Amino acid sequence: MAREYDVVIVGAGMVGALTAVLTAQKGLTVALIDKHSGRYTLSTPPAYDARVSAISKLSQKLLEEAGAWQRIAQDRLAPYHKMAVWDGLGDGYVDFDTHYQQGQTLGQLVENAVLCNALMKSVHDTRGIDLYFDDSVVVQRQVDQGVEIDLASDRQLQGSVLIAADGANSQVRHQNGFETVEWDYGHHAIVTTVEIDQPHESTAWQAFGEEGILAFLPLPSVDDKHYVSIVWSVAPDDAEQLVALEEADFCKRLTYAINRRFSALSITVPRMAIPLRQRHAKQYVQEGIALIGDAAHTIHPLAGQGANLGFADVSALVLILVKAHQRGEMLGSMKVLRRYQRARMLDNIAMSASMEAFKRMFMTQQPIVVRLRNMGMKLCHSSATIKRQLVAHASGIR
Ligand SMILES: Cc1cc2nc3c(=O)[nH]c(=O)nc-3n(C[C@H](O)[C@H](O)[C@H](O)COP(=O)(O)OP(=O)(O)OC[C@H]3O[C@@H](n4cnc5c(N)ncnc54)[C@H](O)[C@@H]3O)c2cc1C
């Protein structure tokens, strides 16, 4: 006999876990399934986890609502007030800071494992969520009242709606024939934690140049030593070579690629290279099923927006499901789920398109484009109005 829920969520990463907490808080019953154990081992600073995310203020608010943000230790959070971007093939430079919006940060850097760990504590403390961890969906079928699921553990669940939050390679998306538009960015992102020679000034630094796209993202200092998380997007062959370099040689290349603004002294965790792929589901919903977060869309990390878009999906979907539940509507009906798709798709497409445009504009070395983009950056740098808009965009409050 299948156990019945209002909502069945596949994937308890940051997007799925947040969805579970916010829906259960509103009185819906939730099953949360993950092939992972749901336990996170946190590293000890300065060996900060290689995977970090810049969390916008809007996303932070949602995480606070879920009671997760408050559980993150202050010494694992790095607020940033400023972004500084330059073009390594010219003299184009733009920076913007919260000077234009008083008393504000642009967002905070946090390790993915730390964030997921905090969310998992909220999941455990929220009534109405049943956990099916170390488990996965084997078969799923449509039934009159929604979706029925057989788990690998032989248990059976039924949900009025199935939410796929199972990440970029979503099995739910594949199994249900959702079509995607996708292509390789031709980049792998090298991530690691680096000790640098001077304070990062709570600034997210980004250099576009011959050496690829390189971000130095602030992390908390330890014993007066300064650390950044790097995301270095380069061609796949270059990534392989850079990951294989001796540490000292890698640091030399980093120092050069960041235009010697900082000297990279050492790395504190092993380097990882992550292939980057743009992907967008043509539809986010089918009868009984909704895709959310990376299961619906992945974008280039150059603006640090992937998880923030996923959290915005969560906010929209939860609101729509809770309202539908109060009105007694079928949660998995196309009438209800299309509201979510309408609420989110255009925003997500717009962000994907701008990331693609940015990447193309900065990766070309055609002299005319290089000149134009350097002029554009200088123009932005001299305009308070444009800077105000950039601040609003980066902090997610536009
Ligand atoms: C280099 C890099 C830097 C980034 N930086 C930023 C940033 O600064 N800011 C930002 O906002 N975003 C950033 N992103 C994007 C961000 O990391 C992702 O958007 C976010 O992690 C997606 O979360 P998710 O919960 O949708 O998916 P995931 O984190 O992939 O979680 C999916 C979950 O589903 C589970 N799962 C998978 N398959 C199954 C299955 N078959 N059955 C059961 N469970 C399953 C997994 O175990 C996992 O727990 C970055 C991405 C990259 C690659």
PDBQT file of the ligand as one rigid body, heavy atoms in Angstrom, charges set to zero:
ROOT
HETATM    1  C1  LIG A 401      31.812  25.890 -10.531  1.00  0.00    +0.000 C 
HETATM    2  C2  LIG A 401      30.439  26.292 -10.122  1.00  0.00    +0.000 A 
HETATM    3  C3  LIG A 401      30.259  27.432  -9.336  1.00  0.00    +0.000 A 
HETATM    4  C4  LIG A 401      28.976  27.828  -8.965  1.00  0.00    +0.000 A 
HETATM    5  N1  LIG A 401      28.835  28.962  -8.221  1.00  0.00    +0.000 NA
HETATM    6  C5  LIG A 401      27.582  29.383  -7.898  1.00  0.00    +0.000 A 
HETATM    7  C6  LIG A 401      27.392  30.583  -7.146  1.00  0.00    +0.000 A 
HETATM    8  O1  LIG A 401      28.344  31.251  -6.765  1.00  0.00    +0.000 OA
HETATM    9  N2  LIG A 401      26.122  30.971  -6.855  1.00  0.00    +0.000 N 
HETATM   10  C7  LIG A 401      25.043  30.262  -7.292  1.00  0.00    +0.000 A 
HETATM   11  O2  LIG A 401      23.900  30.684  -7.036  1.00  0.00    +0.000 OA
HETATM   12  N3  LIG A 401      25.192  29.117  -8.000  1.00  0.00    +0.000 NA
HETATM   13  C8  LIG A 401      26.429  28.660  -8.299  1.00  0.00    +0.000 A 
HETATM   14  N4  LIG A 401      26.579  27.504  -9.005  1.00  0.00    +0.000 N 
HETATM   15  C9  LIG A 401      25.399  26.696  -9.349  1.00  0.00    +0.000 C 
HETATM   16  C10 LIG A 401      24.955  25.838  -8.172  1.00  0.00    +0.000 C 
HETATM   17  O3  LIG A 401      26.046  25.068  -7.681  1.00  0.00    +0.000 OA
HETATM   18  C11 LIG A 401      23.812  24.905  -8.592  1.00  0.00    +0.000 C 
HETATM   19  O4  LIG A 401      22.839  25.658  -9.284  1.00  0.00    +0.000 OA
HETATM   20  C12 LIG A 401      23.148  24.262  -7.382  1.00  0.00    +0.000 C 
HETATM   21  O5  LIG A 401      24.074  23.488  -6.644  1.00  0.00    +0.000 OA
HETATM   22  C13 LIG A 401      22.011  23.330  -7.855  1.00  0.00    +0.000 C 
HETATM   23  O6  LIG A 401      21.359  22.783  -6.742  1.00  0.00    +0.000 OA
HETATM   24  P1  LIG A 401      20.262  21.636  -6.957  1.00  0.00    +0.000 P 
HETATM   25  O7  LIG A 401      19.758  21.329  -5.584  1.00  0.00    +0.000 OA
HETATM   26  O8  LIG A 401      19.292  22.029  -8.025  1.00  0.00    +0.000 OA
HETATM   27  O9  LIG A 401      21.051  20.397  -7.560  1.00  0.00    +0.000 OA
HETATM   28  P2  LIG A 401      22.182  19.500  -6.874  1.00  0.00    +0.000 P 
HETATM   29  O10 LIG A 401      23.010  20.288  -5.951  1.00  0.00    +0.000 OA
HETATM   30  O11 LIG A 401      22.855  18.784  -7.987  1.00  0.00    +0.000 OA
HETATM   31  O12 LIG A 401      21.362  18.440  -5.990  1.00  0.00    +0.000 OA
HETATM   32  C14 LIG A 401      20.709  17.337  -6.557  1.00  0.00    +0.000 C 
HETATM   33  C15 LIG A 401      20.386  16.337  -5.456  1.00  0.00    +0.000 C 
HETATM   34  O13 LIG A 401      19.655  15.264  -6.057  1.00  0.00    +0.000 OA
HETATM   35  C16 LIG A 401      20.198  14.021  -5.652  1.00  0.00    +0.000 C 
HETATM   36  N5  LIG A 401      19.959  13.073  -6.745  1.00  0.00    +0.000 N 
HETATM   37  C17 LIG A 401      20.483  13.102  -7.985  1.00  0.00    +0.000 A 
HETATM   38  N6  LIG A 401      20.000  12.092  -8.729  1.00  0.00    +0.000 NA
HETATM   39  C18 LIG A 401      19.152  11.403  -7.922  1.00  0.00    +0.000 A 
HETATM   40  C19 LIG A 401      18.356  10.262  -8.105  1.00  0.00    +0.000 A 
HETATM   41  N7  LIG A 401      18.315   9.622  -9.283  1.00  0.00    +0.000 N 
HETATM   42  N8  LIG A 401      17.618   9.800  -7.075  1.00  0.00    +0.000 NA
HETATM   43  C20 LIG A 401      17.648  10.449  -5.865  1.00  0.00    +0.000 A 
HETATM   44  N9  LIG A 401      18.388  11.557  -5.638  1.00  0.00    +0.000 NA
HETATM   45  C21 LIG A 401      19.123  12.036  -6.655  1.00  0.00    +0.000 A 
HETATM   46  C22 LIG A 401      21.678  14.300  -5.395  1.00  0.00    +0.000 C 
HETATM   47  O14 LIG A 401      22.221  13.356  -4.485  1.00  0.00    +0.000 OA
HETATM   48  C23 LIG A 401      21.615  15.717  -4.818  1.00  0.00    +0.000 C 
HETATM   49  O15 LIG A 401      21.455  15.686  -3.404  1.00  0.00    +0.000 OA
HETATM   50  C24 LIG A 401      27.845  27.080  -9.391  1.00  0.00    +0.000 A 
HETATM   51  C25 LIG A 401      28.020  25.943 -10.179  1.00  0.00    +0.000 A 
HETATM   52  C26 LIG A 401      29.301  25.550 -10.538  1.00  0.00    +0.000 A 
HETATM   53  C27 LIG A 401      29.467  24.333 -11.407  1.00  0.00    +0.000 C 
ENDROOT
TORSDOF 0
